[in-house]
Amino acid sequence: MSKVRYKARGRARPGAVLSAVLVMNMAIAASANADFDAFNEDVENALKGKWGDVTCINCGKVNFNIRYRFEYVDQQGLGVARGDPIRLRLGYLTPQLYGFRAFAEFEGNTPIFADDYNSTRNGKRQFPVIADPAVAEVNQLWIGYNGLLETDIKAGRQRINYNNQRFVGAVAWRQLEQTFDSATIVNQTIGNTDFKFGFIWNVRNVTGRDVSMRSPILNLSYDVLDYGKATAYGYWLGYSSNFNSGPFPFAFSTQTYGLRFDGSTGIIDNLKALYTAEYAYQKDYDKNPRSYHANYFHLMGGFRIPEVGAGFSNIIGKVDWEYLGSKNNVAFQTPLGTNHAFQGWADQFLVTPPQGVRDLYGTLGVMFYGVKMAAIYHQFDSAVGGRDYGHEIDAVISKKLSKHYTLQGKYAQYYARDFKTDTQKFWLSLIVGF
């Protein structure tokens, strides 16, 4: 197995990186003795409609989010990439009138000091990819109506997140969000039930490109009180052109049907069991030239201890097994999902390899004096063919400096064996959101 060598060229060691982030978090928290609450409240009130009338419930609202991030990528065979993009997101939600509301949101991203990276649009292919191009765009633009009983209807460019975002999600990790030109309906007429239906005709992806499609999506969930949520879903993704449509033209044109149960329940006082069981079946659809079918499984078991004492809280431990199958050398795909959140943060499996993926991973997390920390270990193998792809270590540490400010450090190290090459990534982000 290939090993990562830490050479004297500015490469950060994992322990040193996370220790530095933790020290920085503590230093900032210690120095922030001034009371920011009054300032934050003034900003919140300034962003509400009927400015000055904080009791107005049905008013318009301005929202904004600024995220500055430094990202470092060291990929064996390609070199080092460094970038520090800053993203501004600015939107306005109108007051409601006869059940109608509208929302418009601008999004812009640009590097400040470091742009030695391949953004997928800047032509710098000599560097590893940091998929945060310098783009200004309309992130959301929709009109909604909620005048019908327990029903919300939206049409236009909007954010869609279903369940854990494995199949449909906004990919909020990247600077540019993934949003959907679509019409959606959410109905909650039946108690404990969410009926969600949508039709997508275009996706604005994280690189600021449009991907046209004709895709009905259906998601029906039911809350099983005190135990979790049961969900049935169907996604029919029909890509209109071969641009960005998969590892071969129209490979992402798929139909997927699945069942999911996810939740937690108390075992004894101050101890909860966590569990997930999910199965999905996928086959070719629309213009996909290859006939295939593949299975998907996700099983998880774990625990959570909400209160511990001595500065510790919310201890979480869990083990997951995720399987994306393959048939006729065509693998199960999730092209509209928030794939960064799955199969390792080094992003080696955003597109499933032809022989599929088996991912066995364990997670440990804790909150320590308001600092949230987690570590994850992944073992990757092929679903068919017996290949050992490699393994990965991920870690994250974050601190809310106050209600609207967050500092986060994140690290990923992929150790390649029989798939791609060793890759190390590090992020340091500062987020301000109102």
N, C-alpha and C positions, 0 to 999 in steps of 0.2 A: 504494500500500500504506500502510495506517495505521501510524503510528509511535508508540512509547511516549515520552512526555515526562516527564522526571524533574523534578518540581516540588518546591519546598521545603516539603514536608509530611511529612518523615520517611521518604521513599522511599529505600531503600538502592541504591547503585550496585553492579552485579555484582562489579567488581574490588575495591571497598572491602569488600564483604561477605565475599568469600572470603579476602582478606588478613587481615581481622579474625579469622576463624575459624582460619586458619593460625597467626597470632600467639598466639591463645588456646591452641591445641593445644600449641605449643612451650613456652609459659609454664607450662602445667600439667605437661607432661612434665618440664620442668627442675626444677620445685619438688617433684616427686614422688620425691625421692631416698630417702625412707624405704622400707624393705623391706616391701612389702605381701604378699609370698608367704606368710609365716607366718600372717598374718591371714586371707588367702583360704583357706589350707589348714584353718585352724580352723573357718571357716564351712562349708566343704565337708564336713568330718567331722561337724559338728553336724547337717547335713541328711540324713546317711545313716542307714539303719536299724541296729539293734543298736548304738545310739549308743556310740561309743568304740571299736568294733571295726572298724577301717578295712579289715581284710582280708576282710570279709564281701562276697562277690560277688553273692549272690542276695538282697539285702536291699531293703526299701522305701526310698524316697527322697522328701524334700520338695524341690520346686523353686520358685523365685520369680524374677520378672523385673519390674523397675521401669523405666519409661521416661518421662522428663519431656521435653516438646517445646514449643518456641515455634514457632508457624506464622504467617506473614504472607502475605496474599493481596491483591493490587491488581488488580482486574478492571475494565476500561474499561466505563463505563455503569452500574456497580453500586457501586463504591467500594472501600473497604479493610476487610479483616477481620483481626482479631488474636485468637489464642487460645493458651493455654498448658496444655493438658490433661496430666495425669499419669495413667499407667496402671499398675495393679498386677495381676500375674498370679501366683497362688499355687496350687500343685498338690501332690498326693501320689500316688506310685506304690507299690502294695502289693508285698510280697514275693511270689515265685512259689510256688504250691502245686499240685502235680500238673499242671503246665503252664498253670495259670490265673493271670492277673494282672488287676488293675483300676487305673484311673486316674481321678482327679477333679481338676478344675482350675477355680478361681474367677477371674473377670476383672472388674475395675472401673476406670472411667475418669471423671475429673472435671476441669474447669478450676480453676485456682488463683486467678490474679489477672486474667487477660484472657479475656473471653467475648463479645467483639463479633464474633460470627460465626454463620452459619447452620449448625447441626449436623445439619440435616434433621429434627430432632425438637424444637427449642426455640422454634419459631415466629418466629425472627428473620430473616425473608426479605428484609429491607432490606440484609443483608450478603451478600457472597460465601460460598460453601459451604466449610466445613472439616468433613469428614464424620467427626467424632469426638465423638459425643454422650455426655452424662453418663449412663452405664448401668452397672449391676452385673448380672452374669449368670454362668451356668454355661457356661464356654467348652468344656470337654471333660468327658465322663463315659462311659467305656467299660469293657467287660470283654473280655479277650483270652485266646486259647488257642493255644499253640505246641507241643502235645504230638504233633502229626503231623510226619512227616518233612519238614523244610525248608518248613514251612507256618505262616503266622501268620494267625490269624483274629481279627477284632475286630468288636464290635457296640456301637453307641451313638453319642454325639456325639464326633467325632474330627476331627483334622487330616488332610487329604489333599492331597498335592502330587505331581502326575504330570509327569515330564519337566521342562521349563523353566517350568511352571505357566501356559502360554499358555491352556490349556483347562480345567484343574482346579487350583486353588491356594488357599492360605490367606490371601492378601492381607496378609501380615505387616507391610506398611508402615503401615497404619492402626492406630490404637490398639486398636480392637476387631478381633479376628481373625475371618475367615470359617471356620466349622467346619460339619461335615456330620453330620446324624443319618443313620446308614448302617450297613450291614454290609459288611465288606471281607475279601478273601482275598488274601494274597501268597504265591506258591509259587515256590521256587527249586530244585526237585528236579532239573531238567535243568541241566547245567553252563552257566554264563554266561547263563542265561535267567531273567528275572523275569516271572512271570505275575500280573497284578493284575486283580482283578474286584471290583466294588462295586455296591451298590444304594442309592441315596440317596432318602429319603422327606421330608427337610426340610433346608433350609439356614438356618443362623443367620448373617446377613450382617454387614457391618462397621458398620451402623447399629443393630445389636441387634434386628433384626426377623427373624421366621420366614417363610420362603418355602417352601410345601409343593409337592412334586413327586413323580413316580414315574420314577426315572431310573437305568437300568442304565449302568454305565461299564466299559470294558474296555481294558486297556493291556498289551501284550506286547512285551518288549524283549529284545534279544540283544547281549551285549558282543562286538564284533569286536576281538580282542586287538590292542593297539598302534595301533588306528585310530579306535575310537569305538563308538557304540551305535546299533543299528538298532531302530526301534520301529514297531509297527503299533497303531492304536487305533480305538475306536469309542465314541461317546458319544450316548446317546439321552435327551434332556432333555424330559420331559413335565411341564409346569407344571399344577398342580391348580386354580389360580385366576388371575384376570387381575391380581392385585396383584403389582407388581414383576416383571411378565412380559414387559417390553419396550417399545419405542416405540409399539407398538399392542398390544392384548390378545393374549397368547399368542405374541408375536413371537419370544420366546426358546425356544419349543417347537421344537427342531431335532434332526436326526440328522446326525452328523458322522463321517466316516471318513477316516483319514489315515495317511501314512507319513512317517517322519522318520529322518534319519541325522545324527548330531552327534558331533564329536570333534576330536582333535588328533593330530599325529604329528611326530616329529623330522625336520627337514630336514638341518641340520648341527648340530654341537655348540653348545648354548646358543641354539638357534633352533627354534621349533616353529610349524608351520602350524595354523591354526584354521579349521574349516569346518562349515557346517550346510546341509542341503538338506531341505526339508519341503514336502509337498503334502497338502492336505485338501479334501474335497468335502462340502458341506453342503446339506441340503434341508429342507423343512417336515416336521413330525412332530406326531403327536397332535392337539391342538386348534388348531394354527396355522391361521388361516383363509386364508392366502395361499400359493398354490402357487409355489414358486421353487426354484432351485438356484444355488449360488455356489461359487467356487473360492477357495482360500487357498494362497499361496506364501510361503516364507521361505528366502532364500538369504543366506549369510554367508561371507566369506573374510577371513582376517586372519593375524596373527602374534603370538607371545609370546616375549620374551627374558627368561628367568628371572633371570639374574645379569648385572649390568652393572659394579658397582663405584662408588666415590666416593659412596656413600650411595644410589645408584639400584638398583632391582631390579624385576623383574616388569613390564617395559614391554609394553604391549598396544596394538595398532592393528588395527582391523577396519572393514569396510564391510558393512552389511546392507541388504537390500531385502525389505520385507514388503508383501504384497498381500492385502487383504481385498475380494473381489469383490462384485458386485451384479447382480441380475437382477430385472426387473419392479419396479424401485425398492425392492427388499428386499435388505438387505446381509448379508453373512457376520457372525455374532455369536459372541462368546465370553463368555457371561454368568457362568460359574463360574471364569473365569481370574483370575490376579493381574494385572489389566489396567494397573495403575499402572506396572508394569515395562516396558510396551510403548507405543510411539507417543507418547513424551514425558511427562515427569513433571508437566507442567501439567495433565494429566488432561482434555484437550479431546476425547479420542476413546475414553472408557470404553465408550460405546455407539457402534457404527459408524454413521456417517451413511448415509442411504438410497442414496447413489451410491457407497458403498464408500470405501476409503482405499488409497493407495499411499504408503509411507513409505520414503524413501531416507535412510539415516543413517550417519554415521561416528563412531567412538569412539576416543579416545586415553586411555590410563591409565598410571599409573606409581606405584611405591612409592618414597618418598624419606625415608630415615631413619625408617622405620616409619609415615610418614604416607601414607595411600592417597588418590590424587587421580585424577579422571577428568573428561573433558569430552565432550559429545555434541552433534552438530548434526543436526537433522531437517529434511527438506523433505517437506511433505505435499501430496498431490494426490488428486483423486477417482479411483476406479478406472474409472469411466465418466463421460462428460460433459465432460472436459477442464477441470475446475475446479482452480485453484491455491488450496488452503486456506490456506497460510501456511507459516511455518517456526518452528523452536524451537531455543533453546540451553539445554542442561542442564549442570550441573557439581556435583560432589560431592567432599567432602574429609572424611576420617575418621581417627581415631587411637585405637588400643587403648591406654588408659592403663595397664592391666595385664590379666591374664587375663580378668577379669570386668567390666571397665569400658570403655565406649566413648563417645567424643565425636564427633559428626558434624554437619557443616553441608552443606546441600543447596540448590540454586538452580535455578529453571526460569523461562524467559521465552518465552512464545508470542507471536509476531508475526502477527496475523491478517491475512488478505488477503480471502478469499472464504468464510470460515467462522468464526462466533463473533466474539469481540473480543479485543484485546490483554490478556494476563493474565501477571502476574508473581507468583511464589511463592518463599518462602524458609523454610527449616526449620533449627532448631538443636536437636539432641537429645542427651540424656545417658542412657545405658542402663547399668543394673546387672543382671546376670543370673547366677544360680547354679542 
